[in-house]
Amino acid sequence: MSSDFLTPIKPTAPLMPTKSMGISKSVASDKAKLEKAAKEFESVFMDIVVKSMRDTVETSDVTGETEKVKLFQGMLDSEYSKISANKNKLGIAQMIIKQMTPKEPSAEVLLKMEALKK
């Protein structure tokens, strides 16, 4: 019986991208895309919240709930949501970015990787 399955597999390439690999532009591009997507998600989420809140308010004869008023109110709510997301008021986008950003390996992990290369 062979014990080949017990020998550790030596990595052939670093696990984390390095500048020497020419990936720094790609990482910056990915980070920008992540930030944009997170802000858009926060904007859409806030738009849904505001619309749900607006649905709970009883209509008034003062404003005249016509289709034109409802259309304008919906557009205004969407703009408020976009402004809120761009000003980072709630922090939802930051939480998404933090959760989705890859973590740097610890010094201990890097040392173990170097030991495996030898």
C-alpha positions as CSV (number, residue, x, y, z in Angstrom):
1,M,0.0,0.0,0.0
2,S,1.4,3.4,-1.0
3,S,1.4,6.4,1.3
4,D,1.3,8.9,-1.6
5,F,-1.9,10.4,-0.4
6,L,-0.2,11.5,2.8
7,T,2.4,13.7,1.1
8,P,1.4,17.3,1.1
9,I,0.7,18.9,-2.3
10,K,3.1,21.8,-2.9
11,P,1.4,24.9,-4.4
12,T,2.8,25.9,-7.8
13,A,1.6,29.5,-7.6
14,P,0.9,31.9,-4.8
15,L,-2.7,31.8,-3.5
16,M,-3.1,35.6,-3.4
17,P,-2.4,37.7,-6.5
18,T,0.7,39.8,-6.4
19,K,1.8,42.9,-8.3
20,S,4.4,40.8,-10.1
21,M,1.6,38.8,-11.6
22,G,0.2,42.0,-13.2
23,I,-3.1,41.7,-11.4
24,S,-3.1,45.0,-9.5
25,K,-5.2,46.7,-12.2
26,S,-7.6,43.8,-12.3
27,V,-8.0,44.0,-8.5
28,A,-8.6,47.7,-8.6
29,S,-11.2,47.2,-11.3
30,D,-12.9,44.5,-9.4
31,K,-13.0,46.7,-6.3
32,A,-14.6,49.5,-8.2
33,K,-17.2,47.1,-9.7
34,L,-17.9,45.8,-6.2
35,E,-18.4,49.3,-4.8
36,K,-20.7,50.3,-7.6
37,A,-22.8,47.1,-7.3
38,A,-23.0,47.5,-3.5
39,K,-24.2,51.2,-3.8
40,E,-26.7,50.2,-6.4
41,F,-28.0,47.4,-4.1
42,E,-28.3,49.8,-1.3
43,S,-30.2,52.2,-3.5
44,V,-32.6,49.5,-4.7
45,F,-33.1,48.3,-1.1
46,M,-33.8,51.8,0.1
47,D,-36.2,52.4,-2.8
48,I,-38.2,49.3,-1.8
49,V,-38.2,50.4,1.9
50,V,-39.4,53.9,1.0
51,K,-42.1,52.6,-1.3
52,S,-43.3,50.2,1.4
53,M,-43.4,53.1,3.9
54,R,-45.3,55.3,1.4
55,D,-47.9,52.5,1.0
56,T,-48.7,52.6,4.7
57,V,-49.6,56.3,4.6
58,E,-53.3,57.1,4.0
59,T,-54.1,59.2,1.0
60,S,-55.2,62.7,1.4
61,D,-57.6,64.9,-0.5
62,V,-55.1,67.8,-0.2
63,T,-52.5,66.3,-2.6
64,G,-55.0,64.7,-4.9
65,E,-53.8,61.1,-5.5
66,T,-53.8,61.2,-9.2
67,E,-51.6,59.0,-11.4
68,K,-49.4,62.0,-12.1
69,V,-48.8,62.6,-8.4
70,K,-48.1,58.9,-7.8
71,L,-45.6,58.8,-10.8
72,F,-43.8,61.9,-9.6
73,Q,-43.7,60.6,-6.0
74,G,-42.2,57.3,-7.1
75,M,-39.5,59.1,-9.1
76,L,-38.8,61.4,-6.2
77,D,-38.5,58.4,-3.8
78,S,-36.1,56.7,-6.2
79,E,-33.9,59.8,-6.3
80,Y,-33.9,60.0,-2.5
81,S,-32.8,56.4,-2.4
82,K,-30.0,57.0,-4.8
83,I,-28.8,60.1,-2.8
84,S,-28.9,58.2,0.4
85,A,-26.9,55.3,-1.0
86,N,-24.3,57.6,-2.5
87,K,-23.8,59.5,0.8
88,N,-23.3,56.2,2.7
89,K,-25.9,57.1,5.2
90,L,-27.0,53.5,6.1
91,G,-23.7,51.7,5.7
92,I,-25.3,48.7,3.8
93,A,-22.9,49.2,0.9
94,Q,-19.9,49.2,3.3
95,M,-21.1,46.0,4.9
96,I,-21.5,44.3,1.5
97,I,-18.0,45.5,0.5
98,K,-16.5,44.3,3.7
99,Q,-18.1,40.9,3.4
100,M,-17.3,40.4,-0.3
101,T,-13.6,41.6,-0.1
102,P,-11.1,38.7,0.0
103,K,-9.1,38.6,3.2
104,E,-5.3,38.7,3.2
105,P,-3.7,35.6,4.5
106,S,-2.1,35.8,8.0
107,A,1.6,35.8,8.5
108,E,1.3,32.2,9.9
109,V,-0.4,31.0,6.7
110,L,2.2,32.7,4.6
111,L,5.0,31.1,6.5
112,K,3.4,27.7,6.1
113,M,3.1,28.3,2.4
114,E,6.7,29.2,2.1
115,A,7.7,26.0,4.0
116,L,5.6,23.9,1.6
117,K,7.5,25.4,-1.4
118,K,10.8,24.1,0.0
